[in-house]
């Protein structure tokens, strides 16, 4: 499977459906998770439009208001996975991911 692409238009539509405050909370948590995954030794690649290294960052920065969304896509052992952030504290989500990655 090639590099996973993000659908900025779909994220923009999702942002409209969620409401500004919920979008911001989930985007903030996803940003923390994405930054964590970038540094994780088992993670081969991360796609999140809020990462400046992501190829979709320039477009996302212009199209998405109030954050980059709750979905983080990452690759472990050649397999792409999706993490969807929730309203929990970002640290709790990172710890949950750490457990999942330890099992990978």
Protein Blocks (a to p, Z undefined) as FASTA:
>chain_A
ZZddddfklmmmmmmmnopklmmmmmmmmmmmmmmmmmpmklmbdcdfkbmkbmklmmmm
mmpghiabjbdcddeehiacdddddfbdfklmmmmmmmmmmmZZ
